Amino acid sequence: MPIRKKRISPRQKMINLMYLVLMAMLALNVSSDVLNGFSLVEESLNRTTANATSTNQSIYASLETQMKANPAKVKEWYDKAQYVRRMSDSLYQLAEDLKVAIVKKSDGEEGDVDDIRNREDLEASTQVMLAPQRGRGKELYNAVNSYRSRIVEMVTDEDKRRIISSNLNTDVPQKATTLGKNWEEYMFENTPTAAAVTLLTKLQSDVRYAEGEVLHNLVSNVDVKDIRVNQLQAYVIPNAQTVVQGGRFSAQIIMAAVDTTSRPSIYVGGQQIKSDKGLYETVCTKTGDFTLQGYIEMLGSEGETVRRDFAQKYTVVAPSATVSADIMNVLYAGYDNPISVSVPGVPNNQISATISDGTLQPRGDGKFVARPSTVGKDLQIEVSARNEGRQQVMGRFTFRVRKLPDPTAYIAYTGADGNAARYKGGDMSKQTLMGVAGLNAAIDDGLLNIEFQVGSFETVFYDAMGNAVSYRSNGASFSDQQRAQMRTLARNKRFYITNIHATGPDGIERTLDGAMQVIIK
């Protein structure tokens, strides 16, 4: 179906014509200055690109020299550098070819990229990059995307990866003027020749920057300058300087700046060790402070023998462990007591523990829950750890076992600030009193925070003759009779909550001492 165009009024046509004339006048006024500015930017970018190219070539030359000297060591990184060079040169040359094509389209076959005559030409870049069937904009778009995806994978620094991705970004900004345009159209449609050449020069500069970042990343993995040190030093690298009795002392002995192709001879106690990697081990049967001493011999650059002495102190200690109760220095029968278990120098996942009376459940990361069975009977916790492939007892610890203390009764309510509060006696408004469900009990002395289940309680009211009248609760809740009596209480009248029965997590029912006095205010 043909599209019916909306009829434009004469007034609107006049406005459109005036807008076109105005834009043309603005272009005539500023084009010369703007185009001169592009020339300055072009010169600056060319200098930056030349410097980056020179630096990159120096790295390639260093890798080439080192490759000839030690191919076994350098080949992996040399091959990666050549791969970077090929794909960087390919995109760089594509941009250069497009610059030449645009300038020749603008100035003719004699056109020179370094001396553009028709800098303001708006048709050249459009024809070269966007012409149907033969436009090369899509080719450049695909080449930039391919290069970006491959090059960023070879850069480990996240900040530099973001910079490279941003420099080589092909997303079109979401603006009203770009609506519906692809990247090629956004970059080159009706773009002056000088601006199009500058955009391609910037791309070349970004390519050389990305190439340089990858090269620096590669050379960090290989010694490209064949450094010759003027001082050699022997080092002992122990796995640990403190060893449990019965365990092994393990240390690696190395010569600083030694290549992996040249293994030194290592002597400990006058005897050469057989490990080709410099690994020394001995079983520690005694506690105390010890020193590992010896020397390293290797051939110098001129065939002479170089010797360096070494010494490393280490300590052998008796087996030890730590068990601490997270709450206090006693354990409570029938209750899940959290405890922490650790052994110096041993990972938590290599530690185990047993209990003499009750249950001990691991909770991970050195945490356990101990639940003793018998009140008044001392309890022993035995800690073991896997050491050198075998299970070894690291210590035994004794705890006293007690019954959980009695809880304190309270009434839970919401305070004026909207936070939960606990009432344990004294003044209380009738409105607050009538809004609570019943009675609670808990141990909340700052060390323990354990809730108990209230089974029953009594309330004692006094009639007009001064006679005490007692009412029993409905479990932990106030009974209807108790609530009825509460409603009759006038200001400054009081009643008592007594004979409270509560059961803790140990299953023992308690009758709490004393009474809670409630005064209506």
C-alpha positions in Angstrom: 0.0 0.0 0.0 1.5 3.4 -1.0 2.3 5.8 1.9 0.2 9.0 1.8 2.5 11.9 2.6 1.2 14.6 4.9 0.6 17.9 3.0 3.0 20.7 4.2 1.6 24.1 4.6 3.3 27.1 2.7 4.3 28.5 6.1 6.0 25.3 7.1 7.8 25.2 3.7 9.1 28.7 4.3 10.4 27.8 7.8 12.2 24.7 6.4 13.8 26.8 3.7 15.0 29.4 6.2 16.5 26.6 8.4 18.5 25.2 5.5 19.8 28.7 4.5 20.8 29.3 8.2 22.7 26.0 8.4 24.5 26.8 5.1 25.5 30.2 6.4 26.8 28.7 9.7 28.8 26.1 7.7 30.3 28.8 5.6 31.3 30.8 8.6 32.9 28.1 10.7 34.1 25.4 8.3 37.5 26.9 7.7 38.4 27.1 11.4 36.9 23.7 12.2 38.8 22.1 9.3 42.0 23.7 10.5 41.4 22.2 13.9 41.1 18.7 12.3 44.5 19.3 10.8 46.0 20.1 14.2 44.4 17.0 15.7 45.7 14.9 12.8 49.3 16.0 13.3 49.1 15.3 17.1 47.7 11.8 16.5 50.4 11.1 13.9 53.1 12.0 16.5 51.5 9.8 19.2 51.1 6.9 16.7 54.7 7.2 15.6 56.0 7.2 19.2 53.8 4.1 20.0 55.0 2.4 16.9 58.7 3.0 17.8 58.2 1.6 21.3 56.4 -1.5 20.0 59.2 -2.1 17.4 61.8 -2.0 20.2 59.9 -4.7 22.0 59.7 -6.8 18.9 63.4 -6.4 18.4 64.2 -7.4 21.9 62.0 -10.5 21.6 63.7 -11.4 18.3 67.1 -11.2 19.9 66.1 -13.2 22.9 64.4 -15.8 20.7 67.7 -16.5 19.0 69.5 -16.7 22.3 67.0 -19.0 24.1 64.2 -20.3 21.9 63.0 -22.9 24.5 62.3 -20.1 27.0 61.0 -17.4 24.7 59.1 -19.2 21.9 55.7 -19.2 23.5 55.7 -15.4 24.1 57.4 -14.7 20.8 54.7 -16.5 18.8 52.0 -14.6 20.7 53.7 -11.3 19.9 53.9 -12.2 16.2 50.2 -12.9 16.3 49.5 -9.5 17.8 51.7 -7.8 15.2 49.9 -9.5 12.3 46.4 -8.6 13.4 47.4 -5.0 14.5 49.2 -4.3 11.2 46.2 -5.7 9.3 43.7 -3.3 10.9 46.2 -0.4 10.8 46.8 -0.9 7.0 43.0 -1.2 6.4 42.6 2.3 8.0 45.5 3.6 5.9 44.0 2.3 2.7 40.6 3.9 3.5 42.3 7.3 4.2 44.0 7.1 0.8 40.8 6.1 -1.0 38.8 9.0 0.6 41.5 11.6 -0.2 41.8 10.4 -3.8 38.0 10.5 -4.1 38.1 14.1 -2.9 41.2 15.4 -4.6 41.6 13.0 -7.6 44.2 10.3 -8.2 47.0 12.7 -7.3 45.5 13.3 -3.8 47.9 13.2 -0.8 46.8 12.2 2.7 49.4 14.6 4.2 48.2 17.6 2.0 44.4 17.5 1.5 43.1 20.2 -0.8 39.3 19.7 -0.6 39.2 19.2 3.1 35.5 20.3 3.3 34.3 17.8 0.7 31.2 16.0 2.2 30.8 13.4 -0.6 34.1 11.6 -0.6 33.8 9.7 2.7 30.2 8.9 2.0 31.0 7.4 -1.4 34.0 5.4 -0.2 32.4 4.1 3.0 28.6 3.9 2.3 28.1 3.5 -1.4 25.7 0.6 -2.2 27.5 -2.7 -3.0 31.0 -1.2 -2.9 31.1 0.8 0.3 33.8 -0.3 2.7 32.2 0.9 5.9 30.9 -2.6 6.9 34.3 -4.1 6.2 35.9 -1.6 8.7 33.1 -2.2 11.2 33.7 -6.0 11.2 37.5 -5.6 11.3 37.3 -3.3 14.4 34.9 -5.6 16.3 37.1 -8.7 15.5 40.3 -6.9 16.5 38.8 -5.6 19.8 37.4 -9.0 20.9 40.8 -10.8 20.2 43.1 -8.1 21.7 41.3 -7.6 25.0 41.6 -11.3 25.7 45.3 -10.9 25.8 45.3 -8.0 28.4 45.1 -9.0 32.1 44.7 -5.6 33.7 40.9 -4.8 34.0 41.4 -1.0 33.7 43.4 -1.3 30.5 40.9 -3.8 29.1 38.2 -1.2 29.7 40.3 1.6 28.0 41.0 -0.5 24.9 37.3 -1.6 24.7 36.2 2.0 25.0 38.7 3.3 22.4 37.6 0.6 19.9 33.9 0.8 20.7 31.5 0.6 17.7 28.2 1.4 19.5 26.2 4.3 18.2 25.3 6.9 20.8 21.5 7.0 21.5 20.8 10.5 20.4 18.0 12.0 18.3 20.4 12.8 15.5 21.7 9.2 15.3 18.3 7.5 15.4 18.2 4.7 12.9 21.9 5.1 11.9 24.4 2.3 12.0 28.1 2.8 13.0 29.3 3.4 9.5 26.6 6.0 8.8 27.2 7.7 12.1 30.9 8.0 11.5 31.2 8.8 7.8 27.9 10.0 6.3 28.3 13.6 5.1 31.6 13.8 7.0 34.2 16.3 5.6 37.3 14.6 4.1 39.5 16.1 6.8 37.3 14.8 9.6 37.1 11.3 8.1 40.9 11.1 7.7 41.3 12.2 11.3 38.8 9.6 12.6 40.8 6.9 10.8 44.1 8.2 12.1 42.6 8.0 15.6 41.7 4.4 15.0 45.3 3.7 13.9 46.6 5.4 17.1 44.2 3.2 19.2 45.4 0.1 17.4 49.1 0.9 18.3 48.1 1.6 21.9 46.3 -1.7 22.3 49.2 -3.5 20.6 51.7 -1.9 23.0 49.6 -2.9 26.1 49.6 -6.5 25.0 53.3 -6.5 24.2 54.1 -5.2 27.7 51.9 -7.9 29.1 53.8 -10.6 27.2 57.3 -9.4 28.1 56.3 -9.4 31.8 56.3 -13.2 31.4 59.9 -13.5 30.0 63.2 -11.9 30.7 63.7 -10.1 27.4 66.9 -8.3 28.3 69.1 -11.2 29.5 69.9 -9.4 32.8 73.3 -10.3 34.3 73.2 -9.9 38.1 76.2 -8.7 40.1 75.3 -10.4 43.3 74.0 -13.9 43.9 72.4 -15.0 47.2 71.2 -18.4 48.5 67.7 -18.6 50.0 65.9 -21.2 52.0 62.1 -21.2 51.7 60.5 -23.3 54.4 56.8 -24.5 54.3 56.7 -23.5 57.9 59.2 -22.3 60.5 57.2 -24.0 63.4 56.8 -27.7 63.2 54.8 -30.0 65.4 56.8 -32.8 67.0 56.5 -35.9 64.8 55.9 -33.8 61.7 58.2 -32.9 58.9 60.2 -29.8 58.3 60.1 -29.0 54.6 62.0 -26.3 52.8 63.0 -25.3 49.3 66.5 -24.1 48.8 67.2 -21.9 45.8 69.9 -19.6 44.3 68.5 -16.2 43.3 68.5 -15.4 39.6 69.2 -19.0 38.6 67.7 -20.1 35.3 65.7 -23.3 35.3 68.1 -24.7 32.7 71.0 -24.5 35.2 70.5 -26.5 38.4 72.9 -25.8 41.3 74.4 -28.5 43.6 73.0 -28.2 47.2 74.7 -29.5 50.3 73.2 -29.9 53.8 75.4 -31.1 56.7 78.1 -32.0 54.2 75.8 -34.3 52.1 74.5 -33.4 48.7 70.7 -33.6 48.5 69.2 -35.5 45.6 66.2 -33.4 44.7 66.6 -31.7 41.3 64.2 -29.0 42.5 66.0 -28.1 45.7 63.5 -29.8 48.1 64.8 -30.8 51.5 62.9 -32.7 54.1 63.7 -34.2 57.5 61.6 -35.8 60.3 61.5 -33.7 63.5 61.7 -36.0 66.5 62.7 -33.4 69.2 61.3 -30.0 70.3 63.4 -26.9 70.3 65.1 -24.3 68.0 67.1 -25.6 65.1 69.1 -24.2 62.2 69.2 -25.6 58.7 72.8 -24.9 57.3 74.6 -25.7 54.1 75.8 -24.3 50.9 75.0 -24.1 47.2 77.5 -24.5 44.3 77.0 -23.7 40.7 79.0 -22.7 37.6 79.4 -19.1 36.8 79.2 -17.4 33.4 82.9 -18.1 32.8 83.0 -21.7 34.1 84.2 -20.9 37.6 82.5 -22.5 40.7 80.3 -20.1 42.6 79.5 -21.0 46.2 77.0 -19.4 48.6 76.3 -20.5 52.2 72.8 -20.4 53.7 71.2 -20.8 57.1 67.5 -21.0 58.1 66.2 -21.2 61.7 63.1 -23.2 62.6 61.3 -24.3 65.7 59.8 -27.7 66.6 57.0 -27.5 69.2 55.0 -30.1 71.1 51.5 -30.9 69.8 48.9 -28.4 71.0 45.4 -27.3 70.4 42.9 -24.8 71.7 39.3 -25.4 72.7 37.3 -22.5 74.1 33.6 -22.2 75.0 32.0 -19.4 73.2 29.8 -18.4 76.1 31.8 -19.1 79.3 34.2 -21.6 80.9 31.5 -24.2 81.6 29.1 -26.3 79.5 25.4 -26.7 80.3 23.7 -30.1 80.2 20.9 -30.6 77.7 21.8 -27.4 75.8 23.6 -26.8 72.5 26.8 -25.1 73.7 28.7 -23.5 70.9 32.5 -24.0 71.1 35.5 -23.2 68.9 38.4 -25.7 68.2 41.7 -24.8 66.6 45.2 -26.2 66.2 48.1 -23.8 65.4 49.4 -24.4 61.9 46.6 -26.9 61.0 43.6 -26.0 58.7 40.2 -26.2 60.3 39.1 -28.9 57.8 41.9 -31.2 59.1 40.7 -31.0 62.7 38.3 -33.4 64.5 37.0 -33.6 68.0 35.2 -36.1 70.3 33.3 -35.8 73.5 33.2 -38.2 76.5 29.6 -37.7 77.6 26.9 -36.3 75.2 27.1 -35.3 71.6 29.4 -33.0 69.6 28.3 -31.8 66.2 30.6 -30.0 63.8 29.3 -26.8 62.2 32.3 -26.0 59.9 35.2 -23.5 60.1 36.4 -24.9 63.5 32.9 -24.5 65.1 31.2 -27.3 67.1 28.0 -27.7 69.2 28.5 -29.6 72.4 25.5 -31.1 74.2 26.5 -32.7 77.5 24.2 -35.3 79.0 24.9 -35.4 82.8 24.8 -32.5 85.2 27.8 -32.4 87.7 29.9 -34.9 85.7 33.1 -33.5 84.2 33.3 -33.7 80.4 36.4 -34.3 78.3 36.9 -33.1 74.7 39.7 -34.7 72.7 41.1 -32.9 69.7 42.8 -34.7 66.8 44.4 -33.4 63.6 45.7 -35.0 60.4 49.5 -34.5 60.4 51.7 -35.9 57.7 49.0 -38.2 56.5 48.1 -39.7 59.9 45.7 -38.8 62.7 47.4 -37.3 65.8 45.9 -36.4 69.1 46.6 -32.7 69.8 45.2 -32.3 73.2 42.4 -33.2 75.8 40.3 -30.6 77.6 38.1 -31.0 80.6 34.9 -28.9 81.3 32.5 -28.8 84.2 28.9 -29.5 83.3 26.1 -27.5 85.0 22.4 -27.2 84.9 21.0 -24.2 83.0 20.2 -21.4 85.5 16.7 -20.4 86.1 15.2 -17.9 83.7 13.6 -14.5 84.5 9.9 -14.0 83.7 8.9 -11.0 81.6 6.1 -9.6 79.6 6.9 -8.8 75.9 5.4 -5.6 74.6 6.0 -2.8 72.0 7.5 0.4 73.5 6.6 4.0 72.6 9.5 4.0 70.1 8.1 1.1 68.3 10.8 -1.4 69.4 10.2 -4.6 71.2 10.6 -4.3 75.0 10.6 -6.6 78.1 8.6 -5.7 81.2 9.9 -7.3 84.4 7.9 -5.5 87.0 6.8 -2.0 88.1 4.5 0.5 86.4 2.6 -0.4 83.2 -0.4 1.3 81.6 -3.6 -0.6 81.4 -3.7 -0.1 77.6 -0.3 -1.8 77.2 -1.3 -4.6 79.7 -4.5 -5.4 77.8 -2.5 -5.6 74.6 -0.1 -8.4 75.6 -0.8 -12.1 75.2 0.8 -13.6 78.3 4.0 -14.3 80.0 7.5 -15.2 78.8 10.7 -16.4 80.4 14.3 -16.3 79.3 17.9 -16.2 80.5 19.2 -12.9 79.3 22.1 -12.0 81.6 24.4 -10.7 78.9 26.2 -14.1 78.4 23.3 -16.4 77.7 20.2 -15.6 75.7 18.0 -18.6 76.0 14.2 -18.7 75.8 12.1 -20.9 78.1 8.6 -22.2 77.5 6.1 -21.0 80.2 3.8 -23.8 81.2 1.6 -22.0 83.7 1.4 -19.1 86.2 -0.9 -17.6 88.7 -2.1 -14.0 89.2 -3.1 -12.7 92.6 -5.6 -9.8 93.0 -6.9 -8.2 96.2 -10.6 -7.4 96.6 -12.1 -4.5 98.5 -11.8 -6.3 101.8 -8.1 -6.9 101.2 -8.6 -10.6 100.5 -6.2 -12.3 98.0 -7.9 -13.9 95.0 -5.8 -16.2 92.8 -6.5 -17.1 89.1 -4.6 -19.7 87.1 -3.4 -19.0 83.5 -4.2 -20.8 80.3 -0.7 -22.0 79.6 1.6 -19.1 78.8 -1.4 -16.8 78.0 -3.6 -14.9 80.4 -6.9 -16.6 81.0 -10.3 -14.9 80.5 -10.7 -14.6 84.3 -7.3 -12.9 84.6 -8.1 -10.5 81.8 -11.5 -9.7 83.4 -9.8 -8.8 86.7 -7.2 -6.6 84.9 -10.0 -4.6 83.3 -11.4 -3.7 86.8 -8.1 -2.3 88.1 -8.0 1.4 88.7 -5.0 3.6 88.5 -2.2 2.8 91.1 -3.8 -0.6 91.8 -1.5 -3.7 91.6 -1.5 -7.4 91.2 1.1 -10.1 91.4 2.3 -12.9 89.0 3.6 -15.9 90.9 4.1 -19.6 90.9 5.6 -19.5 87.4 6.4 -22.9 85.8 8.9 -22.8 82.8 10.7 -25.5 80.8 14.1 -24.9 79.2 15.8 -26.5 76.1 17.2 -29.1 78.5 13.7 -30.4 79.2 13.7 -29.6 82.9 10.7 -27.8 84.3 11.4 -25.1 86.9 9.2 -23.2 89.4 10.6 -19.7 89.5 11.2 -18.0 92.8 9.6 -14.7 93.7 6.7 -12.8 92.1 6.4 -10.1 89.5 4.5 -7.0 90.8 2.4 -5.1 88.2 1.3 -1.6 89.0 -1.4 0.1 86.9 -0.5 3.6 86.0 
